[in-house]
Amino acid sequence: MEITVRRGQTLSQLAQQYGTTWQNLAQMNGITDPRRLQAGQTLTVPDQFDGGLSETQRRTTDGDGFVDRRAEPPNVSSVTSNGRQYPASADGTPLFRQGDPEWGGRTLGRRWTIGQSGCAMTAAAMALSKISGRTMNPGELDRYLDRNGGYSGDALNWDVAARAFGLNATRPTFSLDAINRQIDAGRPVVVGVDYKDGSRGGANGTDHWVTITGRERDAQGRSTYLANDPATGRQFRFREENGRLVSDYVSPRTGRPYTTTRTLITFG
C-alpha cells in the first residue's frame, strides 16, 4: 500500500511501524539516501501480517502477535486439500494462513506476495471452500487467478475468485442482518476491517480482510460473531458496537482491534 510521509518521520520509524526494515523500504522505493526523506513524499510499504514482527515482539506476544488465546474458540474440525490436511473452525470452514510456506511466497498479480498482501484472496478461499464443499487452498486459488485474469494489479477480482468454485460474488450494503442471513444459511462472508491509520481504503478504510463463519450467544445473551483470520490462520470473535463489529483482541502493532469497515462480500 502507499502512504504519505509526514514531517519528522524517518525511514527507520516507518519501517518499525509497518513491520519491516529501513533497508527493505529503501529498496522497495528506490531510495539511495535514507536520510533525505521529505514530508509529502509517497512511499510504498508492505501490508504485512505474517513475518513482520521482530523476534522481541514474537517472544512477548501470543503466537504471531495478533490473537489472545484466552478468547480463541477451539478448533474441532479439519479439511483436506491437495493431499494435505488443514485445521478448520467448528463449522468446517478452513483456517488458512496467508503466510503458510506452501503458498506465502507466491506473487499475487504483480508485486506483493500472498504472505504480504494476500489476505483478501485467503479470506475468499476459506469462505468459498466452505460454501462450495470443494476445498481449494490459497496456492491453488492463486494459480487459477493467474490463469484467468483474477487480479487488477495486486487487487483481487472477487467475481473471478468465486467462479473458481462455480459461484458468484456480490457486494451488498453492509448490515448485520445481511451477515446473519448468510451465515445462518451456512455461507461464510468476507468483511473488510480497519486496525491502523491509513490504508488503500482511505484514512479509516480497509486494512485487512477476514472471514465471518458463524455466530453464537455470550453469557449475557448477546450475539458474538466467529471469524477466521488469514493473518494467523486462527479464529477470533467479534462483538457488536454501534452497528459495526469489533474484535475481542487488539493488534500489538497498533494497539487497536479489528473494526469492520462496512465492506461486505457474499457468495452464492
KAMOCOR-V804920 format. One record per residue. N is the residue number from 1. RES is the residue in one letter. PHI is phi in radians with two decimals (* if undefined). Layout:
N/RES/PHI
N/RES/PHI
//
This chain:
1/M/*
2/E/-1.95
3/I/-2.27
4/T/-1.92
5/V/-1.21
6/R/-1.71
7/R/-0.99
8/G/1.61
9/Q/-1.32
10/T/-2.04
11/L/-1.11
12/S/-1.15
13/Q/-1.10
14/L/-1.15
15/A/-1.08
16/Q/-1.13
17/Q/-1.11
18/Y/-1.81
19/G/1.20
20/T/-2.46
21/T/-2.01
22/W/-1.16
23/Q/-1.11
24/N/-1.17
25/L/-1.09
26/A/-1.09
27/Q/-1.15
28/M/-1.09
29/N/-1.93
30/G/1.12
31/I/-1.58
32/T/-1.62
33/D/-2.20
34/P/-1.13
35/R/-1.39
36/R/-1.81
37/L/-1.41
38/Q/-2.07
39/A/-1.04
40/G/1.60
41/Q/-1.24
42/T/-1.67
43/L/-2.17
44/T/-1.62
45/V/-2.22
46/P/-1.32
47/D/-1.57
48/Q/-1.87
49/F/-1.76
50/D/-2.06
51/G/1.51
52/G/-1.48
53/L/-1.43
54/S/-1.26
55/E/-1.09
56/T/-1.10
57/Q/-1.09
58/R/-1.13
59/R/-1.30
60/T/-1.83
61/T/-2.19
62/D/-1.52
63/G/1.07
64/D/-1.37
65/G/1.57
66/F/-1.99
67/V/-2.13
68/D/-1.50
69/R/-1.07
70/R/-1.13
71/A/-1.83
72/E/-1.43
73/P/-1.12
74/P/-1.24
75/N/-1.69
76/V/-2.16
77/S/-2.46
78/S/-2.74
79/V/-2.35
80/T/-2.11
81/S/-2.53
82/N/0.96
83/G/1.42
84/R/-2.08
85/Q/-1.68
86/Y/-2.11
87/P/-1.17
88/A/-2.48
89/S/-1.24
90/A/-1.00
91/D/-1.46
92/G/1.67
93/T/-1.41
94/P/-1.01
95/L/-1.87
96/F/-1.54
97/R/-1.91
98/Q/-1.11
99/G/-1.60
100/D/-0.95
101/P/-0.99
102/E/-1.11
103/W/-2.42
104/G/-1.03
105/G/-1.55
106/R/-1.20
107/T/-1.40
108/L/-1.26
109/G/-1.09
110/R/-2.32
111/R/-2.19
112/W/-1.45
113/T/-1.56
114/I/-1.06
115/G/-1.07
116/Q/-1.48
117/S/-2.41
118/G/-1.65
119/C/-1.16
120/A/-1.11
121/M/-1.15
122/T/-1.18
123/A/-1.08
124/A/-1.12
125/A/-1.05
126/M/-1.16
127/A/-1.12
128/L/-1.18
129/S/-1.09
130/K/-1.17
131/I/-1.16
132/S/-1.40
133/G/1.35
134/R/-2.10
135/T/-1.32
136/M/-2.29
137/N/-1.37
138/P/-1.02
139/G/-1.13
140/E/-1.16
141/L/-1.14
142/D/-1.07
143/R/-1.12
144/Y/-1.10
145/L/-1.10
146/D/-1.06
147/R/-1.38
148/N/-2.14
149/G/1.11
150/G/-1.49
151/Y/-2.24
152/S/-1.96
153/G/1.19
154/D/-1.86
155/A/-1.44
156/L/-1.31
157/N/-1.60
158/W/-1.07
159/D/-1.12
160/V/-1.15
161/A/-1.03
162/A/-1.12
163/R/-1.13
164/A/-1.07
165/F/-1.93
166/G/1.31
167/L/-2.14
168/N/-2.26
169/A/-2.04
170/T/-2.34
171/R/-2.08
172/P/-1.25
173/T/-1.07
174/F/-1.16
175/S/-2.82
176/L/-1.16
177/D/-1.09
178/A/-1.13
179/I/-1.14
180/N/-1.04
181/R/-1.05
182/Q/-1.24
183/I/-1.26
184/D/-1.19
185/A/-1.59
186/G/1.44
187/R/-1.99
188/P/-1.02
189/V/-2.14
190/V/-1.94
191/V/-2.22
192/G/-1.47
193/V/-2.31
194/D/-1.97
195/Y/-2.54
196/K/-2.72
197/D/-1.29
198/G/1.39
199/S/-3.03
200/R/-1.17
201/G/-1.58
202/G/1.95
203/A/-1.00
204/N/-2.16
205/G/-1.56
206/T/-1.32
207/D/-1.71
208/H/-2.81
209/W/-2.21
210/V/-2.36
211/T/-1.96
212/I/-1.52
213/T/-1.98
214/G/-3.03
215/R/-2.52
216/E/-2.68
217/R/-1.84
218/D/-1.52
219/A/-1.10
220/Q/-1.64
221/G/1.44
222/R/-1.56
223/S/-1.26
224/T/-2.15
225/Y/-2.01
226/L/-1.65
227/A/-2.43
228/N/-1.72
229/D/-1.82
230/P/-1.06
231/A/-1.12
232/T/-2.10
233/G/1.19
234/R/-2.25
235/Q/-1.84
236/F/-2.50
237/R/-2.06
238/F/-1.85
239/R/-2.19
240/E/-1.44
241/E/-2.48
242/N/0.96
243/G/1.46
244/R/-2.01
245/L/-1.98
246/V/-2.17
247/S/-1.29
248/D/-1.54
249/Y/-2.57
250/V/-2.10
251/S/-1.28
252/P/-1.17
253/R/-1.33
254/T/-2.11
255/G/1.27
256/R/-2.15
257/P/-1.42
258/Y/-1.29
259/T/-2.21
260/T/-1.09
261/T/-1.87
262/R/1.14
263/T/-1.92
264/L/-2.26
265/I/-2.08
266/T/-2.11
267/F/-2.32
268/G/-2.83
//
